[in-house]
Amino acid sequence: WEKALELLNSMQDRGVKPDVISNNAALSACEKAGQWEKALELLNSMEDRGVKPDVISNNSALSACEKGGQWEKALELLNSMQ
């Protein structure tokens, strides 16, 4: 997950704008590693960087919360999606 976030940041440093697919790949890496805080941080920063989260983005963040035992955060995310 750390390498995925590093690669995402290096894209920006090299003048390549990460799209929803590259962000989703990083979200998925965070989710698989149980890094729910990083996943939510990344999800929340996507729109600030001009990338609209999609169903996959939200699903990865929800799954990260589930794996981290953060059901309250998952409910907050679900409520914000409605």
N, C-alpha and C positions, 0 to 999 in steps of 0.2 A: 504494500500500500504506500509505503514511503517513496519508493521509486516511481510509482504511478503519479503521485503528487509532484514529485520532482520533475518528471517529464512534462507534465501539464504546465508547470511554471516555466520550464525552459522553452516551451513553445512560444509563450508570450514574450520572453526575453529575446527570442530570435525573430520577432515580428510576425509570427504565425498565430492567427487568432484561433484558439481552441473552439471547436463547435460542440454541439450537444453530444455527438458520438464520443469525442475524446473525453469530455466531462463525465459521461456515463461510464466509460471504462475506468476512470479514476474512482468514481462513486462505487462501482462494483468491487474494485480492489479493497476499498475501505470496508465495504459490507462484508466481504469474505474474511477479512481480518478482524471483524468485530469492532471496528473503530467507528462507533456510532457518532461520537462527537465530531470527528473529522468529516464524516459523511454529511452531517447536518450543516456544518460550516461550509462545505463545498456547495451543497445544494442552495444554501442561502446566498452565496456569493455569485451564483451563476447569472442571475438577472442583472446584478450590478455590473457584470462584465459583458452584458449584451447577449447572453445565451439563455433562451427560454427552456426551462426544464420540461421534460415530457413525461409520459407514463413510466418509462424505464427509469428515469431519474428519481421520481418519487417512490417507485417500487424498491429501488436499491436502498434509498434512505430509510424507508419503512422496515425493510429486512434487516438493515444494520441496527436499528433500534430494537427490533425483536431479538436479534442475536445477543445484544448487550443487555437484555432484560429491562429495557427502557420503554415499557408499555405506555407510560404517561406521555413521553415524548412522541411516540407513535400516534397516540390519539390526538395530540396537538397538531401534528403534521396532517393527519386525516381531516381534522376540522378546518385547517387553513386551506386545504385543497377544494373545499366545497364552496 
